[in-house]
Amino acid sequence: MQNLFNGIYKGKKVFLTGHTGFKGSWMALWLLRMGAEVKGYSLGRVSVPDHYGILAPDMCFVEADIRDGSKLADEVLKFKPDIVVHMAAQPLVKYSYSYPLETFQTNIIGSVNVLEAVRRCSSVRAVVNIATDKCYENREQAMGYIETDPMGGYDPYSASKGCVELVVSSYRRSFFNIDKYGKEHNVLLASCRAGNVIGGGDWAEDRLIPDVVRAASKNEPVFIRSPHATRPWQHVLEPLSGYLLIGQKLLEGDKAVSDVWNLGPDKKSNISVEKVLYRAMKCWDAIGVRIDESHHPHEAGLLMLDCTRAKTKLNWNGVWAVDKTIAKTINWYKQYYLNKKVLSITDLNEYILDAKNKKLVWAA
């Protein structure tokens, strides 16, 4: 595994914010198995149970808030990382309606704190900011959004992530300008926008798959509020492969990659919640569904990404189609709840093998 991504991560020091989160815990697992030295910075346990706690990876971490700029900067300076991967966020739409101030402070000011910490640390060569497709001004259009489309956001979470993208763009122009790379600074900064991510180990509240499997584990039906909402579903390992590929290019000094990138599945993976549930029920007969379309806070009905740029410029492509993505996800939870098995390493190994068989650039 240490030869993946041109072997760039072996021995590299990676400062990873949000390492206890769903995507962050998978990222920590993958980086460690490639031989990276990882330091995590995150709030404590994000759910019960939690994927990071189950994995219990052998890595150093700091339990702290990214809103604490002084603490964050001190920890980055002490570690002297080669690359910073910023994944920490308040990531939930419904929660953002109840706690908008916390959402804006965590996502916007927290991200500013990360970038300011990078400015103070001379060892950093690359920064990968993890964004979301919800940063776009969503007009419910059938055409996928491209990287130059305007930022927006109806709910506080989406608006906060749109603001973060403006912040990142400002820092890239003002402090990490590629025309001054190697002269006035040595940092390349990219931002990655992914669609709806599923996979084992997510227990966040008010997310489709976690809600479904929690209910199934108790032999109860799950209440679904937006059965016709359509999203670009992808396994958590898909965007992670993109983040790691972009990180590789930045560490290699490829200035053209210091930009914004959409990372999503092909159009066949853009399916409704209802269709996701139908496929999930075929994988685990304990899953039951009831529809509750009473009043709920606004959420987008249709949201799609156009990932042509990443496919053509980075030669990045997905590995698992939507049916396999759902099957692998539901089976992870089924094995966890019924047999106390954790399939994360098994899934990661299979994903990498399938990528090798597809001759993807990062798996060569």
C-alpha positions as CSV (number, residue, x, y, z in Angstrom):
1,M,0.0,0.0,0.0
2,Q,3.0,2.3,0.6
3,N,3.5,2.6,-3.2
4,L,0.1,4.2,-3.9
5,F,0.1,7.8,-5.1
6,N,3.6,7.4,-6.3
7,G,4.7,6.6,-2.8
8,I,4.5,10.2,-1.8
9,Y,2.9,9.7,1.6
10,K,5.5,7.2,3.0
11,G,7.3,9.1,5.8
12,K,5.4,12.3,5.2
13,K,4.0,14.3,8.1
14,V,0.3,14.9,7.7
15,F,-1.7,17.3,10.0
16,L,-5.3,16.1,9.7
17,T,-8.1,18.2,11.2
18,G,-11.4,16.4,11.8
19,H,-9.7,13.0,12.2
20,T,-12.5,11.6,14.5
21,G,-15.2,12.4,11.9
22,F,-16.7,9.9,9.4
23,K,-14.5,10.8,6.5
24,G,-11.6,11.8,8.7
25,S,-11.4,8.4,10.4
26,W,-11.2,6.7,7.0
27,M,-8.5,9.2,5.9
28,A,-6.5,8.5,9.0
29,L,-6.7,4.8,8.4
30,W,-5.6,5.1,4.7
31,L,-2.7,7.5,5.5
32,L,-1.3,5.4,8.3
33,R,-1.4,2.3,6.1
34,M,0.6,4.1,3.5
35,G,3.3,4.9,6.0
36,A,2.5,8.5,6.8
37,E,3.0,10.1,10.2
38,V,-0.4,11.5,11.1
39,K,-1.3,14.0,13.8
40,G,-5.0,14.6,14.3
41,Y,-6.7,17.7,15.6
42,S,-10.4,17.4,16.4
43,L,-13.1,17.5,19.0
44,G,-13.6,14.2,20.8
45,R,-16.0,11.5,20.1
46,V,-18.5,12.6,17.5
47,S,-21.1,9.8,17.9
48,V,-21.8,6.6,19.9
49,P,-20.5,4.3,18.5
50,D,-17.8,6.1,16.5
51,H,-15.6,4.8,13.7
52,Y,-12.4,6.3,14.9
53,G,-12.8,4.8,18.3
54,I,-13.5,1.4,16.9
55,L,-10.4,1.5,14.7
56,A,-8.3,2.9,17.5
57,P,-5.4,3.8,15.1
58,D,-1.9,4.2,16.4
59,M,-1.5,8.0,15.9
60,C,-0.9,11.1,17.8
61,F,-3.8,13.5,18.2
62,V,-5.0,16.6,20.0
63,E,-8.5,17.0,21.3
64,A,-9.3,20.6,20.6
65,D,-11.6,23.0,18.7
66,I,-10.5,24.6,15.4
67,R,-12.1,27.8,16.6
68,D,-9.2,28.0,19.1
69,G,-6.8,29.6,16.6
70,S,-3.8,29.9,19.1
71,K,-4.0,26.3,20.1
72,L,-4.3,25.2,16.5
73,A,-1.3,27.3,15.3
74,D,0.8,26.0,18.2
75,E,0.1,22.3,17.4
76,V,0.8,22.8,13.7
77,L,4.1,24.6,14.5
78,K,5.1,21.8,17.0
79,F,4.4,19.0,14.4
80,K,6.0,20.7,11.4
81,P,3.8,18.9,8.8
82,D,4.5,18.5,5.1
83,I,0.8,18.7,4.3
84,V,-2.3,19.8,6.0
85,V,-5.6,18.1,5.2
86,H,-8.5,20.2,6.6
87,M,-11.6,18.1,7.2
88,A,-13.0,19.5,10.5
89,A,-16.4,21.0,10.2
90,Q,-19.9,21.2,11.5
91,P,-21.3,19.0,8.7
92,L,-25.0,18.7,9.3
93,V,-27.7,20.7,7.5
94,K,-30.5,20.1,10.1
95,Y,-28.2,20.9,13.0
96,S,-27.2,24.1,11.3
97,Y,-30.8,25.4,11.6
98,S,-30.7,24.9,15.4
99,Y,-27.1,26.2,15.8
100,P,-26.3,28.6,13.0
101,L,-23.8,30.7,15.0
102,E,-21.8,27.6,15.9
103,T,-22.0,26.4,12.3
104,F,-20.7,29.7,10.8
105,Q,-17.9,30.0,13.5
106,T,-16.7,26.5,13.1
107,N,-16.8,26.3,9.4
108,I,-15.6,29.8,8.4
109,I,-13.5,31.0,11.3
110,G,-12.2,27.5,11.9
111,S,-11.0,27.4,8.3
112,V,-9.4,30.8,8.6
113,N,-7.5,29.6,11.6
114,V,-6.2,26.6,9.7
115,L,-4.9,28.8,6.9
116,E,-3.4,31.2,9.3
117,A,-1.6,28.3,11.1
118,V,-0.2,27.3,7.7
119,R,1.1,30.8,7.1
120,R,3.1,30.6,10.3
121,C,4.6,27.2,9.6
122,S,7.4,27.1,7.1
123,S,7.4,23.3,6.8
124,V,4.0,23.1,5.1
125,R,4.1,22.5,1.3
126,A,0.5,21.6,0.6
127,V,-3.0,22.2,1.9
128,V,-6.1,20.2,0.9
129,N,-9.3,21.8,2.0
130,I,-12.3,19.5,2.1
131,A,-15.4,21.2,0.8
132,T,-18.9,20.0,-0.3
133,D,-21.2,20.2,-3.3
134,K,-23.6,22.2,-1.1
135,C,-21.4,25.2,-1.4
136,Y,-23.0,26.0,-4.8
137,E,-25.9,28.3,-5.3
138,N,-28.4,25.5,-5.9
139,R,-31.0,26.3,-8.6
140,E,-32.3,22.7,-8.7
141,Q,-30.9,22.3,-12.2
142,A,-30.5,19.0,-14.0
143,M,-27.1,20.1,-15.3
144,G,-24.2,19.4,-12.9
145,Y,-22.4,22.3,-11.3
146,I,-18.9,23.1,-12.5
147,E,-16.1,24.6,-10.4
148,T,-16.7,28.2,-11.7
149,D,-20.4,28.3,-10.8
150,P,-21.4,30.8,-8.1
151,M,-21.3,30.0,-4.4
152,G,-24.5,30.2,-2.4
153,G,-26.4,28.3,0.2
154,Y,-30.0,28.3,1.5
155,D,-29.4,26.7,4.9
156,P,-26.7,27.9,7.3
157,Y,-24.5,24.8,6.7
158,S,-24.5,25.3,2.9
159,A,-24.0,29.0,3.2
160,S,-21.1,28.6,5.6
161,K,-19.4,26.2,3.2
162,G,-19.9,28.6,0.3
163,C,-18.2,31.3,2.4
164,V,-15.3,28.9,3.2
165,E,-14.7,28.6,-0.6
166,L,-14.5,32.4,-0.9
167,V,-12.0,32.4,2.0
168,V,-9.9,29.7,0.4
169,S,-9.9,31.5,-2.9
170,S,-8.8,34.7,-1.2
171,Y,-5.9,33.0,0.6
172,R,-4.9,31.3,-2.6
173,R,-4.7,34.7,-4.4
174,S,-3.4,36.8,-1.5
175,F,-0.9,34.6,0.3
176,F,-0.4,31.4,-1.7
177,N,-0.5,32.9,-5.2
178,I,0.9,30.4,-7.7
179,D,2.8,33.1,-9.6
180,K,4.8,33.7,-6.4
181,Y,5.3,30.0,-5.6
182,G,8.9,29.2,-4.9
183,K,9.8,32.9,-4.5
184,E,7.7,34.4,-1.8
185,H,6.1,31.2,-0.4
186,N,6.2,27.4,-0.8
187,V,2.6,26.4,-0.3
188,L,0.1,25.1,-2.9
189,L,-3.6,25.1,-1.8
190,A,-6.5,23.1,-3.3
191,S,-10.1,22.8,-2.4
192,C,-12.2,19.6,-3.1
193,R,-16.0,19.5,-3.4
194,A,-17.6,16.1,-3.1
195,G,-21.1,14.9,-3.2
196,N,-23.1,12.7,-0.8
197,V,-20.7,10.2,0.8
198,I,-21.8,6.9,2.3
199,G,-19.9,4.0,3.8
200,G,-19.4,2.1,7.0
201,G,-18.7,3.9,10.2
202,D,-21.0,6.9,9.9
203,W,-23.4,7.4,12.9
204,A,-24.2,11.1,12.5
205,E,-27.7,12.2,13.3
206,D,-30.1,13.1,10.4
207,R,-28.2,11.4,7.7
208,L,-29.9,8.8,5.5
209,I,-27.7,5.7,5.9
210,P,-27.0,6.1,9.6
211,D,-30.7,6.6,10.4
212,V,-31.6,3.6,8.3
213,V,-29.1,1.2,9.9
214,R,-29.7,2.4,13.5
215,A,-33.4,1.6,13.0
216,A,-32.6,-1.7,11.4
217,S,-30.4,-2.7,14.3
218,K,-33.5,-2.3,16.5
219,N,-35.8,-4.0,14.1
220,E,-37.7,-0.7,13.7
221,P,-38.7,1.2,10.5
222,V,-36.9,4.4,9.6
223,F,-38.9,7.6,8.9
224,I,-37.9,9.2,5.6
225,R,-38.7,12.9,4.9
226,S,-37.6,13.4,1.3
227,P,-37.9,10.2,-0.7
228,H,-37.6,11.9,-4.1
229,A,-34.5,14.0,-3.3
230,T,-31.7,13.1,-5.7
231,R,-28.0,13.1,-4.9
232,P,-24.7,11.9,-6.3
233,W,-24.0,9.0,-4.0
234,Q,-20.5,7.7,-3.7
235,H,-18.5,5.5,-1.3
236,V,-16.4,7.4,1.2
237,L,-13.2,6.0,-0.3
238,E,-14.0,7.6,-3.7
239,P,-13.5,11.3,-2.7
240,L,-10.6,10.2,-0.4
241,S,-8.8,8.8,-3.4
242,G,-9.3,12.2,-5.0
243,Y,-8.1,14.2,-2.0
244,L,-5.0,12.0,-1.8
245,L,-4.3,12.3,-5.5
246,I,-4.6,16.1,-5.3
247,G,-2.4,16.1,-2.2
248,Q,0.2,14.0,-4.1
249,K,0.3,16.5,-7.0
250,L,0.6,19.5,-4.6
251,L,3.5,17.9,-2.7
252,E,5.2,17.2,-6.1
253,G,4.9,21.0,-6.8
254,D,2.3,20.8,-9.6
255,K,1.0,24.4,-9.6
256,A,-1.9,23.6,-11.9
257,V,-3.5,21.5,-9.2
258,S,-3.6,24.5,-6.8
259,D,-7.2,25.1,-7.6
260,V,-10.8,23.9,-7.0
261,W,-12.0,20.4,-7.9
262,N,-15.3,18.6,-8.0
263,L,-15.1,15.0,-7.0
264,G,-18.2,13.0,-7.6
265,P,-19.6,9.8,-9.2
266,D,-20.8,9.3,-12.7
267,K,-24.4,10.3,-13.7
268,K,-25.7,6.8,-13.1
269,S,-25.0,7.3,-9.4
270,N,-27.3,10.3,-9.2
271,I,-30.4,8.5,-7.8
272,S,-33.2,9.3,-5.4
273,V,-33.4,8.5,-1.8
274,E,-36.2,6.1,-2.6
275,K,-34.0,4.1,-5.0
276,V,-31.1,4.0,-2.4
277,L,-33.5,2.6,0.1
278,Y,-34.8,0.0,-2.3
279,R,-31.2,-1.2,-3.0
280,A,-30.4,-1.1,0.8
281,M,-33.4,-3.3,1.6
282,K,-32.2,-6.0,-0.8
283,C,-28.9,-6.1,1.2
284,W,-30.4,-6.3,4.7
285,D,-34.0,-7.6,5.3
286,A,-34.2,-5.8,8.7
287,I,-34.4,-2.5,6.9
288,G,-38.0,-1.0,6.9
289,V,-39.1,2.4,5.7
290,R,-42.0,4.8,6.4
291,I,-42.4,8.0,4.6
292,D,-43.0,11.2,6.6
293,E,-43.3,14.2,4.3
294,S,-44.6,16.6,7.0
295,H,-43.0,20.0,7.4
296,H,-39.2,19.9,7.7
297,P,-36.5,22.5,7.2
298,H,-35.6,23.2,3.6
299,E,-33.2,20.8,1.9
300,A,-32.3,20.7,-1.8
301,G,-34.3,18.3,-3.9
302,L,-31.8,18.0,-6.7
303,L,-28.0,18.5,-6.5
304,M,-25.5,17.2,-9.0
305,L,-21.8,17.9,-9.8
306,D,-20.0,18.0,-13.1
307,C,-16.6,16.3,-12.5
308,T,-15.3,16.5,-16.0
309,R,-12.4,18.7,-15.0
310,A,-11.0,16.2,-12.4
311,K,-11.5,13.3,-14.9
312,T,-9.6,15.1,-17.7
313,K,-7.0,17.1,-15.9
314,L,-6.2,14.7,-13.0
315,N,-7.2,11.5,-14.7
316,W,-9.2,10.7,-11.6
317,N,-12.1,8.3,-11.8
318,G,-14.3,6.4,-9.5
319,V,-14.0,2.7,-8.7
320,W,-17.3,1.4,-7.4
321,A,-20.7,1.9,-9.1
322,V,-23.7,2.9,-7.0
323,D,-25.0,-0.6,-6.5
324,K,-21.7,-1.9,-5.1
325,T,-21.3,1.3,-3.1
326,I,-24.7,0.7,-1.4
327,A,-24.0,-3.0,-1.0
328,K,-20.6,-2.5,0.6
329,T,-22.0,0.2,2.9
330,I,-25.0,-1.8,4.2
331,N,-22.9,-5.0,4.6
332,W,-20.4,-3.0,6.7
333,Y,-23.2,-2.1,9.2
334,K,-24.9,-5.5,9.0
335,Q,-21.6,-7.3,9.9
336,Y,-21.0,-4.8,12.7
337,Y,-24.4,-5.1,14.3
338,L,-24.9,-8.8,13.8
339,N,-21.4,-10.2,14.1
340,K,-19.3,-7.4,15.8
341,K,-17.1,-7.4,12.7
342,V,-15.4,-4.2,11.4
343,L,-14.8,-4.4,7.7
344,S,-13.0,-1.1,7.2
345,I,-9.6,-2.6,6.3
346,T,-11.2,-5.3,4.2
347,D,-13.2,-2.7,2.2
348,L,-10.1,-0.5,1.8
349,N,-8.0,-3.4,0.5
350,E,-10.8,-4.4,-1.9
351,Y,-11.2,-0.9,-3.1
352,I,-7.5,-0.6,-3.9
353,L,-7.4,-3.9,-5.7
354,D,-10.4,-2.9,-7.8
355,A,-8.6,0.4,-8.6
356,K,-5.5,-1.5,-9.6
357,N,-7.6,-3.7,-11.9
358,K,-9.0,-0.6,-13.5
359,K,-5.5,0.7,-13.9
360,L,-6.3,4.0,-12.2
361,V,-3.4,6.4,-12.1
362,W,-3.0,6.6,-8.3
363,A,-3.1,2.8,-7.9
364,A,-0.3,2.0,-10.4
